[in-house]
Amino acid sequence: MPSTQQGHFVPVYDHEAEWKAVVSYSAPDDSYIVIAAPDGHVLWQRHGSFSDGAYQELKEQIFKLTANLQK
């Protein structure tokens, strides 16, 4: 991974097998993006090629989740 991209990834070293099961991991070349609650409950996920549309969807989900926290 290029050093310019490293700040955009969170490597998972703990419970890797469990997280792979949660996201139905099947394509090692795909990016897997997960928004999870502190207890590990998945609130949103996506995998595949990352695109402008995927980024927009991620931003919308983050906005919705953070808006609910402010209520």
PDB file of N, CA, C and O in Angstrom, chain B, residues numbered from 101:
ATOM      1  N   MET B 101       0.859  -1.164   0.000  1.00  0.00           N
ATOM      2  CA  MET B 101       0.000   0.000   0.000  1.00  0.00           C
ATOM      3  C   MET B 101       0.909   1.233   0.000  1.00  0.00           C
ATOM      4  O   MET B 101       1.845   1.314   0.797  1.00  0.00           O
ATOM      5  N   PRO B 102       0.637   2.189  -0.890  1.00  0.00           N
ATOM      6  CA  PRO B 102       1.450   3.406  -0.928  1.00  0.00           C
ATOM      7  C   PRO B 102       1.336   4.188   0.385  1.00  0.00           C
ATOM      8  O   PRO B 102       0.275   4.212   1.007  1.00  0.00           O
ATOM      9  N   SER B 103       2.410   4.810   0.790  1.00  0.00           N
ATOM     10  CA  SER B 103       2.403   5.551   2.057  1.00  0.00           C
ATOM     11  C   SER B 103       1.364   6.670   2.063  1.00  0.00           C
ATOM     12  O   SER B 103       0.862   7.031   3.128  1.00  0.00           O
ATOM     13  N   THR B 104       1.031   7.224   0.900  1.00  0.00           N
ATOM     14  CA  THR B 104       0.033   8.299   0.827  1.00  0.00           C
ATOM     15  C   THR B 104      -1.370   7.798   1.153  1.00  0.00           C
ATOM     16  O   THR B 104      -2.242   8.598   1.491  1.00  0.00           O
ATOM     17  N   GLN B 105      -1.604   6.501   1.058  1.00  0.00           N
ATOM     18  CA  GLN B 105      -2.928   5.929   1.322  1.00  0.00           C
ATOM     19  C   GLN B 105      -3.047   5.330   2.712  1.00  0.00           C
ATOM     20  O   GLN B 105      -4.156   5.015   3.145  1.00  0.00           O
ATOM     21  N   GLN B 106      -1.950   5.165   3.419  1.00  0.00           N
ATOM     22  CA  GLN B 106      -1.976   4.468   4.706  1.00  0.00           C
ATOM     23  C   GLN B 106      -2.853   5.143   5.746  1.00  0.00           C
ATOM     24  O   GLN B 106      -3.397   4.459   6.613  1.00  0.00           O
ATOM     25  N   GLY B 107      -3.007   6.438   5.691  1.00  0.00           N
ATOM     26  CA  GLY B 107      -3.848   7.144   6.653  1.00  0.00           C
ATOM     27  C   GLY B 107      -5.337   6.909   6.461  1.00  0.00           C
ATOM     28  O   GLY B 107      -6.142   7.342   7.286  1.00  0.00           O
ATOM     29  N   HIS B 108      -5.715   6.232   5.386  1.00  0.00           N
ATOM     30  CA  HIS B 108      -7.124   5.990   5.077  1.00  0.00           C
ATOM     31  C   HIS B 108      -7.560   4.562   5.392  1.00  0.00           C
ATOM     32  O   HIS B 108      -8.669   4.164   5.036  1.00  0.00           O
ATOM     33  N   PHE B 109      -6.715   3.798   6.046  1.00  0.00           N
ATOM     34  CA  PHE B 109      -7.009   2.398   6.314  1.00  0.00           C
ATOM     35  C   PHE B 109      -6.803   2.089   7.784  1.00  0.00           C
ATOM     36  O   PHE B 109      -5.954   2.683   8.449  1.00  0.00           O
ATOM     37  N   VAL B 110      -7.586   1.159   8.275  1.00  0.00           N
ATOM     38  CA  VAL B 110      -7.415   0.661   9.629  1.00  0.00           C
ATOM     39  C   VAL B 110      -7.126  -0.828   9.503  1.00  0.00           C
ATOM     40  O   VAL B 110      -8.020  -1.613   9.189  1.00  0.00           O
ATOM     41  N   PRO B 111      -5.899  -1.212   9.745  1.00  0.00           N
ATOM     42  CA  PRO B 111      -5.609  -2.649   9.671  1.00  0.00           C
ATOM     43  C   PRO B 111      -6.251  -3.380  10.841  1.00  0.00           C
ATOM     44  O   PRO B 111      -6.268  -2.881  11.966  1.00  0.00           O
ATOM     45  N   VAL B 112      -6.770  -4.547  10.567  1.00  0.00           N
ATOM     46  CA  VAL B 112      -7.409  -5.356  11.601  1.00  0.00           C
ATOM     47  C   VAL B 112      -6.471  -6.499  11.952  1.00  0.00           C
ATOM     48  O   VAL B 112      -6.165  -7.348  11.114  1.00  0.00           O
ATOM     49  N   TYR B 113      -6.020  -6.510  13.196  1.00  0.00           N
ATOM     50  CA  TYR B 113      -5.121  -7.559  13.655  1.00  0.00           C
ATOM     51  C   TYR B 113      -5.786  -8.490  14.663  1.00  0.00           C
ATOM     52  O   TYR B 113      -5.298  -9.590  14.924  1.00  0.00           O
ATOM     53  N   ASP B 114      -6.880  -8.048  15.215  1.00  0.00           N
ATOM     54  CA  ASP B 114      -7.542  -8.799  16.268  1.00  0.00           C
ATOM     55  C   ASP B 114      -8.870  -9.333  15.749  1.00  0.00           C
ATOM     56  O   ASP B 114      -9.622  -8.601  15.106  1.00  0.00           O
ATOM     57  N   HIS B 115      -9.158 -10.573  16.014  1.00  0.00           N
ATOM     58  CA  HIS B 115     -10.439 -11.192  15.622  1.00  0.00           C
ATOM     59  C   HIS B 115     -10.664 -11.141  14.109  1.00  0.00           C
ATOM     60  O   HIS B 115     -11.790 -10.952  13.648  1.00  0.00           O
ATOM     61  N   GLU B 116      -9.599 -11.308  13.355  1.00  0.00           N
ATOM     62  CA  GLU B 116      -9.691 -11.214  11.895  1.00  0.00           C
ATOM     63  C   GLU B 116     -10.715 -12.194  11.321  1.00  0.00           C
ATOM     64  O   GLU B 116     -11.519 -11.813  10.470  1.00  0.00           O
ATOM     65  N   ALA B 117     -10.695 -13.431  11.767  1.00  0.00           N
ATOM     66  CA  ALA B 117     -11.624 -14.438  11.238  1.00  0.00           C
ATOM     67  C   ALA B 117     -13.072 -14.043  11.505  1.00  0.00           C
ATOM     68  O   ALA B 117     -13.938 -14.236  10.652  1.00  0.00           O
ATOM     69  N   GLU B 118     -13.334 -13.489  12.691  1.00  0.00           N
ATOM     70  CA  GLU B 118     -14.698 -13.088  13.027  1.00  0.00           C
ATOM     71  C   GLU B 118     -15.169 -11.929  12.145  1.00  0.00           C
ATOM     72  O   GLU B 118     -16.307 -11.925  11.676  1.00  0.00           O
ATOM     73  N   TRP B 119     -14.284 -10.938  11.921  1.00  0.00           N
ATOM     74  CA  TRP B 119     -14.662  -9.810  11.069  1.00  0.00           C
ATOM     75  C   TRP B 119     -14.885 -10.264   9.633  1.00  0.00           C
ATOM     76  O   TRP B 119     -15.795  -9.781   8.959  1.00  0.00           O
ATOM     77  N   LYS B 120     -14.056 -11.190   9.165  1.00  0.00           N
ATOM     78  CA  LYS B 120     -14.252 -11.712   7.805  1.00  0.00           C
ATOM     79  C   LYS B 120     -15.607 -12.395   7.682  1.00  0.00           C
ATOM     80  O   LYS B 120     -16.265 -12.282   6.648  1.00  0.00           O
ATOM     81  N   ALA B 121     -16.028 -13.099   8.718  1.00  0.00           N
ATOM     82  CA  ALA B 121     -17.345 -13.742   8.702  1.00  0.00           C
ATOM     83  C   ALA B 121     -18.452 -12.701   8.692  1.00  0.00           C
ATOM     84  O   ALA B 121     -19.444 -12.857   7.979  1.00  0.00           O
ATOM     85  N   VAL B 122     -18.294 -11.639   9.475  1.00  0.00           N
ATOM     86  CA  VAL B 122     -19.306 -10.584   9.557  1.00  0.00           C
ATOM     87  C   VAL B 122     -19.534  -9.933   8.198  1.00  0.00           C
ATOM     88  O   VAL B 122     -20.676  -9.669   7.823  1.00  0.00           O
ATOM     89  N   VAL B 123     -18.459  -9.671   7.459  1.00  0.00           N
ATOM     90  CA  VAL B 123     -18.589  -8.966   6.178  1.00  0.00           C
ATOM     91  C   VAL B 123     -18.720  -9.913   4.985  1.00  0.00           C
ATOM     92  O   VAL B 123     -18.708  -9.470   3.836  1.00  0.00           O
ATOM     93  N   SER B 124     -18.846 -11.212   5.253  1.00  0.00           N
ATOM     94  CA  SER B 124     -18.923 -12.224   4.189  1.00  0.00           C
ATOM     95  C   SER B 124     -17.737 -12.085   3.231  1.00  0.00           C
ATOM     96  O   SER B 124     -17.895 -12.044   2.011  1.00  0.00           O
ATOM     97  N   TYR B 125     -16.569 -12.018   3.816  1.00  0.00           N
ATOM     98  CA  TYR B 125     -15.323 -11.841   3.062  1.00  0.00           C
ATOM     99  C   TYR B 125     -15.177 -12.925   2.012  1.00  0.00           C
ATOM    100  O   TYR B 125     -15.266 -14.115   2.315  1.00  0.00           O
ATOM    101  N   SER B 126     -14.953 -12.504   0.773  1.00  0.00           N
ATOM    102  CA  SER B 126     -14.785 -13.475  -0.304  1.00  0.00           C
ATOM    103  C   SER B 126     -13.825 -13.010  -1.387  1.00  0.00           C
ATOM    104  O   SER B 126     -13.335 -13.831  -2.162  1.00  0.00           O
ATOM    105  N   ALA B 127     -13.546 -11.730  -1.458  1.00  0.00           N
ATOM    106  CA  ALA B 127     -12.730 -11.183  -2.540  1.00  0.00           C
ATOM    107  C   ALA B 127     -11.550 -10.408  -1.957  1.00  0.00           C
ATOM    108  O   ALA B 127     -11.717  -9.260  -1.547  1.00  0.00           O
ATOM    109  N   PRO B 128     -10.370 -11.008  -1.913  1.00  0.00           N
ATOM    110  CA  PRO B 128      -9.237 -10.353  -1.260  1.00  0.00           C
ATOM    111  C   PRO B 128      -8.791  -9.045  -1.913  1.00  0.00           C
ATOM    112  O   PRO B 128      -8.117  -8.243  -1.267  1.00  0.00           O
ATOM    113  N   ASP B 129      -9.147  -8.815  -3.162  1.00  0.00           N
ATOM    114  CA  ASP B 129      -8.765  -7.567  -3.827  1.00  0.00           C
ATOM    115  C   ASP B 129      -9.778  -6.447  -3.628  1.00  0.00           C
ATOM    116  O   ASP B 129      -9.522  -5.308  -4.019  1.00  0.00           O
ATOM    117  N   ASP B 130     -10.928  -6.755  -3.023  1.00  0.00           N
ATOM    118  CA  ASP B 130     -11.937  -5.734  -2.739  1.00  0.00           C
ATOM    119  C   ASP B 130     -11.562  -4.965  -1.486  1.00  0.00           C
ATOM    120  O   ASP B 130     -10.856  -5.468  -0.612  1.00  0.00           O
ATOM    121  N   SER B 131     -12.052  -3.726  -1.417  1.00  0.00           N
ATOM    122  CA  SER B 131     -11.971  -3.001  -0.156  1.00  0.00           C
ATOM    123  C   SER B 131     -13.241  -3.317   0.624  1.00  0.00           C
ATOM    124  O   SER B 131     -14.326  -3.393   0.047  1.00  0.00           O
ATOM    125  N   TYR B 132     -13.108  -3.500   1.924  1.00  0.00           N
ATOM    126  CA  TYR B 132     -14.230  -3.783   2.811  1.00  0.00           C
ATOM    127  C   TYR B 132     -14.331  -2.617   3.769  1.00  0.00           C
ATOM    128  O   TYR B 132     -13.390  -2.330   4.510  1.00  0.00           O
ATOM    129  N   ILE B 133     -15.461  -1.947   3.756  1.00  0.00           N
ATOM    130  CA  ILE B 133     -15.672  -0.787   4.620  1.00  0.00           C
ATOM    131  C   ILE B 133     -16.811  -1.115   5.564  1.00  0.00           C
ATOM    132  O   ILE B 133     -17.896  -1.514   5.141  1.00  0.00           O
ATOM    133  N   VAL B 134     -16.546  -0.942   6.845  1.00  0.00           N
ATOM    134  CA  VAL B 134     -17.522  -1.290   7.864  1.00  0.00           C
ATOM    135  C   VAL B 134     -17.626  -0.141   8.861  1.00  0.00           C
ATOM    136  O   VAL B 134     -16.618   0.382   9.335  1.00  0.00           O
ATOM    137  N   ILE B 135     -18.855   0.241   9.167  1.00  0.00           N
ATOM    138  CA  ILE B 135     -19.107   1.139  10.288  1.00  0.00           C
ATOM    139  C   ILE B 135     -19.741   0.258  11.356  1.00  0.00           C
ATOM    140  O   ILE B 135     -20.803  -0.330  11.151  1.00  0.00           O
ATOM    141  N   ALA B 136     -19.069   0.180  12.496  1.00  0.00           N
ATOM    142  CA  ALA B 136     -19.543  -0.695  13.567  1.00  0.00           C
ATOM    143  C   ALA B 136     -19.712   0.086  14.860  1.00  0.00           C
ATOM    144  O   ALA B 136     -18.993   1.049  15.126  1.00  0.00           O
ATOM    145  N   ALA B 137     -20.668  -0.346  15.649  1.00  0.00           N
ATOM    146  CA  ALA B 137     -20.867   0.218  16.985  1.00  0.00           C
ATOM    147  C   ALA B 137     -19.756  -0.299  17.897  1.00  0.00           C
ATOM    148  O   ALA B 137     -19.088  -1.277  17.563  1.00  0.00           O
ATOM    149  N   PRO B 138     -19.557   0.341  19.028  1.00  0.00           N
ATOM    150  CA  PRO B 138     -18.515  -0.113  19.949  1.00  0.00           C
ATOM    151  C   PRO B 138     -18.643  -1.583  20.358  1.00  0.00           C
ATOM    152  O   PRO B 138     -17.645  -2.230  20.674  1.00  0.00           O
ATOM    153  N   ASP B 139     -19.868  -2.105  20.353  1.00  0.00           N
ATOM    154  CA  ASP B 139     -20.050  -3.513  20.726  1.00  0.00           C
ATOM    155  C   ASP B 139     -19.809  -4.468  19.558  1.00  0.00           C
ATOM    156  O   ASP B 139     -19.948  -5.682  19.712  1.00  0.00           O
ATOM    157  N   GLY B 140     -19.447  -3.925  18.387  1.00  0.00           N
ATOM    158  CA  GLY B 140     -19.161  -4.750  17.226  1.00  0.00           C
ATOM    159  C   GLY B 140     -20.330  -4.935  16.277  1.00  0.00           C
ATOM    160  O   GLY B 140     -20.171  -5.514  15.202  1.00  0.00           O
ATOM    161  N   HIS B 141     -21.507  -4.448  16.662  1.00  0.00           N
ATOM    162  CA  HIS B 141     -22.685  -4.550  15.794  1.00  0.00           C
ATOM    163  C   HIS B 141     -22.448  -3.714  14.534  1.00  0.00           C
ATOM    164  O   HIS B 141     -22.127  -2.529  14.623  1.00  0.00           O
ATOM    165  N   VAL B 142     -22.604  -4.328  13.376  1.00  0.00           N
ATOM    166  CA  VAL B 142     -22.376  -3.620  12.123  1.00  0.00           C
ATOM    167  C   VAL B 142     -23.564  -2.718  11.815  1.00  0.00           C
ATOM    168  O   VAL B 142     -24.707  -3.173  11.756  1.00  0.00           O
ATOM    169  N   LEU B 143     -23.279  -1.438  11.620  1.00  0.00           N
ATOM    170  CA  LEU B 143     -24.313  -0.462  11.306  1.00  0.00           C
ATOM    171  C   LEU B 143     -24.430  -0.247   9.803  1.00  0.00           C
ATOM    172  O   LEU B 143     -25.497   0.106   9.301  1.00  0.00           O
ATOM    173  N   TRP B 144     -23.343  -0.458   9.095  1.00  0.00           N
ATOM    174  CA  TRP B 144     -23.313  -0.281   7.634  1.00  0.00           C
ATOM    175  C   TRP B 144     -22.065  -0.961   7.116  1.00  0.00           C
ATOM    176  O   TRP B 144     -21.027  -0.967   7.778  1.00  0.00           O
ATOM    177  N   GLN B 145     -22.171  -1.539   5.920  1.00  0.00           N
ATOM    178  CA  GLN B 145     -20.991  -2.135   5.296  1.00  0.00           C
ATOM    179  C   GLN B 145     -21.110  -2.121   3.794  1.00  0.00           C
ATOM    180  O   GLN B 145     -22.200  -2.036   3.230  1.00  0.00           O
ATOM    181  N   ARG B 146     -19.964  -2.206   3.167  1.00  0.00           N
ATOM    182  CA  ARG B 146     -19.907  -2.237   1.702  1.00  0.00           C
ATOM    183  C   ARG B 146     -18.585  -2.868   1.327  1.00  0.00           C
ATOM    184  O   ARG B 146     -17.592  -2.723   2.040  1.00  0.00           O
ATOM    185  N   HIS B 147     -18.573  -3.572   0.199  1.00  0.00           N
ATOM    186  CA  HIS B 147     -17.294  -4.043  -0.314  1.00  0.00           C
ATOM    187  C   HIS B 147     -17.335  -4.011  -1.828  1.00  0.00           C
ATOM    188  O   HIS B 147     -18.399  -4.045  -2.445  1.00  0.00           O
ATOM    189  N   GLY B 148     -16.176  -3.948  -2.397  1.00  0.00           N
ATOM    190  CA  GLY B 148     -16.032  -3.859  -3.843  1.00  0.00           C
ATOM    191  C   GLY B 148     -15.049  -2.760  -4.184  1.00  0.00           C
ATOM    192  O   GLY B 148     -14.307  -2.279  -3.328  1.00  0.00           O
ATOM    193  N   SER B 149     -15.055  -2.378  -5.422  1.00  0.00           N
ATOM    194  CA  SER B 149     -14.189  -1.281  -5.846  1.00  0.00           C
ATOM    195  C   SER B 149     -14.688   0.016  -5.236  1.00  0.00           C
ATOM    196  O   SER B 149     -15.891   0.274  -5.188  1.00  0.00           O
ATOM    197  N   PHE B 150     -13.768   0.813  -4.780  1.00  0.00           N
ATOM    198  CA  PHE B 150     -14.165   2.086  -4.198  1.00  0.00           C
ATOM    199  C   PHE B 150     -14.342   3.096  -5.319  1.00  0.00           C
ATOM    200  O   PHE B 150     -13.543   3.138  -6.255  1.00  0.00           O
ATOM    201  N   SER B 151     -15.382   3.907  -5.226  1.00  0.00           N
ATOM    202  CA  SER B 151     -15.717   4.871  -6.274  1.00  0.00           C
ATOM    203  C   SER B 151     -16.259   6.137  -5.632  1.00  0.00           C
ATOM    204  O   SER B 151     -16.456   6.199  -4.419  1.00  0.00           O
ATOM    205  N   ASP B 152     -16.492   7.131  -6.451  1.00  0.00           N
ATOM    206  CA  ASP B 152     -17.102   8.368  -5.938  1.00  0.00           C
ATOM    207  C   ASP B 152     -18.477   8.077  -5.350  1.00  0.00           C
ATOM    208  O   ASP B 152     -18.848   8.655  -4.328  1.00  0.00           O
ATOM    209  N   GLY B 153     -19.232   7.190  -5.982  1.00  0.00           N
ATOM    210  CA  GLY B 153     -20.556   6.831  -5.468  1.00  0.00           C
ATOM    211  C   GLY B 153     -20.477   6.139  -4.121  1.00  0.00           C
ATOM    212  O   GLY B 153     -21.279   6.411  -3.228  1.00  0.00           O
ATOM    213  N   ALA B 154     -19.508   5.243  -3.974  1.00  0.00           N
ATOM    214  CA  ALA B 154     -19.322   4.548  -2.701  1.00  0.00           C
ATOM    215  C   ALA B 154     -18.910   5.533  -1.612  1.00  0.00           C
ATOM    216  O   ALA B 154     -19.361   5.432  -0.471  1.00  0.00           O
ATOM    217  N   TYR B 155     -18.059   6.480  -1.968  1.00  0.00           N
ATOM    218  CA  TYR B 155     -17.627   7.492  -1.008  1.00  0.00           C
ATOM    219  C   TYR B 155     -18.807   8.356  -0.570  1.00  0.00           C
ATOM    220  O   TYR B 155     -18.941   8.676   0.611  1.00  0.00           O
ATOM    221  N   GLN B 156     -19.652   8.728  -1.513  1.00  0.00           N
ATOM    222  CA  GLN B 156     -20.830   9.530  -1.190  1.00  0.00           C
ATOM    223  C   GLN B 156     -21.755   8.756  -0.252  1.00  0.00           C
ATOM    224  O   GLN B 156     -22.286   9.323   0.703  1.00  0.00           O
ATOM    225  N   GLU B 157     -21.948   7.472  -0.520  1.00  0.00           N
ATOM    226  CA  GLU B 157     -22.793   6.637   0.334  1.00  0.00           C
ATOM    227  C   GLU B 157     -22.207   6.553   1.748  1.00  0.00           C
ATOM    228  O   GLU B 157     -22.939   6.632   2.734  1.00  0.00           O
ATOM    229  N   LEU B 158     -20.893   6.394   1.839  1.00  0.00           N
ATOM    230  CA  LEU B 158     -20.233   6.361   3.144  1.00  0.00           C
ATOM    231  C   LEU B 158     -20.442   7.669   3.897  1.00  0.00           C
ATOM    232  O   LEU B 158     -20.771   7.653   5.083  1.00  0.00           O
ATOM    233  N   LYS B 159     -20.257   8.792   3.228  1.00  0.00           N
ATOM    234  CA  LYS B 159     -20.454  10.089   3.867  1.00  0.00           C
ATOM    235  C   LYS B 159     -21.885  10.254   4.359  1.00  0.00           C
ATOM    236  O   LYS B 159     -22.105  10.768   5.456  1.00  0.00           O
ATOM    237  N   GLU B 160     -22.865   9.823   3.561  1.00  0.00           N
ATOM    238  CA  GLU B 160     -24.269   9.928   3.962  1.00  0.00           C
ATOM    239  C   GLU B 160     -24.546   9.092   5.213  1.00  0.00           C
ATOM    240  O   GLU B 160     -25.258   9.534   6.115  1.00  0.00           O
ATOM    241  N   GLN B 161     -23.988   7.901   5.262  1.00  0.00           N
ATOM    242  CA  GLN B 161     -24.191   7.041   6.428  1.00  0.00           C
ATOM    243  C   GLN B 161     -23.563   7.655   7.677  1.00  0.00           C
ATOM    244  O   GLN B 161     -24.164   7.637   8.751  1.00  0.00           O
ATOM    245  N   ILE B 162     -22.371   8.191   7.535  1.00  0.00           N
ATOM    246  CA  ILE B 162     -21.713   8.831   8.676  1.00  0.00           C
ATOM    247  C   ILE B 162     -22.534  10.030   9.141  1.00  0.00           C
ATOM    248  O   ILE B 162     -22.706  10.234  10.343  1.00  0.00           O
ATOM    249  N   PHE B 163     -23.038  10.819   8.205  1.00  0.00           N
ATOM    250  CA  PHE B 163     -23.864  11.980   8.564  1.00  0.00           C
ATOM    251  C   PHE B 163     -25.107  11.534   9.327  1.00  0.00           C
ATOM    252  O   PHE B 163     -25.445  12.126  10.352  1.00  0.00           O
ATOM    253  N   LYS B 164     -25.794  10.494   8.838  1.00  0.00           N
ATOM    254  CA  LYS B 164     -27.000  10.001   9.512  1.00  0.00           C
ATOM    255  C   LYS B 164     -26.684   9.513  10.922  1.00  0.00           C
ATOM    256  O   LYS B 164     -27.406   9.815  11.872  1.00  0.00           O
ATOM    257  N   LEU B 165     -25.616   8.769  11.044  1.00  0.00           N
ATOM    258  CA  LEU B 165     -25.268   8.206  12.349  1.00  0.00           C
ATOM    259  C   LEU B 165     -24.854   9.294  13.335  1.00  0.00           C
ATOM    260  O   LEU B 165     -25.235   9.245  14.505  1.00  0.00           O
ATOM    261  N   THR B 166     -24.098  10.249  12.886  1.00  0.00           N
ATOM    262  CA  THR B 166     -23.669  11.313  13.802  1.00  0.00           C
ATOM    263  C   THR B 166     -24.822  12.258  14.119  1.00  0.00           C
ATOM    264  O   THR B 166     -24.866  12.823  15.211  1.00  0.00           O
ATOM    265  N   ALA B 167     -25.752  12.440  13.189  1.00  0.00           N
ATOM    266  CA  ALA B 167     -26.924  13.280  13.461  1.00  0.00           C
ATOM    267  C   ALA B 167     -27.773  12.639  14.563  1.00  0.00           C
ATOM    268  O   ALA B 167     -28.312  13.339  15.420  1.00  0.00           O
ATOM    269  N   ASN B 168     -27.889  11.311  14.539  1.00  0.00           N
ATOM    270  CA  ASN B 168     -28.654  10.612  15.581  1.00  0.00           C
ATOM    271  C   ASN B 168     -27.986  10.748  16.936  1.00  0.00           C
ATOM    272  O   ASN B 168     -28.676  10.774  17.955  1.00  0.00           O
ATOM    273  N   LEU B 169     -26.672  10.835  16.979  1.00  0.00           N
ATOM    274  CA  LEU B 169     -25.960  10.985  18.240  1.00  0.00           C
ATOM    275  C   LEU B 169     -26.198  12.341  18.865  1.00  0.00           C
ATOM    276  O   LEU B 169     -26.169  12.476  20.089  1.00  0.00           O
ATOM    277  N   GLN B 170     -26.435  13.352  18.037  1.00  0.00           N
ATOM    278  CA  GLN B 170     -26.602  14.723  18.516  1.00  0.00           C
ATOM    279  C   GLN B 170     -27.996  14.985  19.046  1.00  0.00           C
ATOM    280  O   GLN B 170     -28.230  16.033  19.647  1.00  0.00           O
ATOM    281  N   LYS B 171     -28.934  14.063  18.842  1.00  0.00           N
ATOM    282  CA  LYS B 171     -30.324  14.272  19.288  1.00  0.00           C
ATOM    283  C   LYS B 171     -30.475  13.975  20.749  1.00  0.00           C
ATOM    284  O   LYS B 171     -31.573  14.096  21.293  1.00  0.00           O
TER     285      LYS B 171
END
